[in-house]
């Protein structure tokens, strides 16, 4: 189901956290979709989505990853 990690390992370069947990990460799935590990922020951000004509369904979560996680993964994200 998970085909590959997108971007570097979150502990690369000495970055770490207790028990190697609570680390944002990105993966490409075999079907081409992406899976994101991030902090759940649905409660804090859901009410702001209407400004952008967006919504978050009952089966969805808003997750937040650090800017650096996405920037470091940019080279691994396909263009098409």
Secondary structure, DSSP 8 states (H G I E B T S, - for coil): -EEEESSS-TTGGG---GGG-S--EEEEETTS-EEEE-EE-HHHHGGGGGGGT----TT---EE--HHHHHHHGGGS---
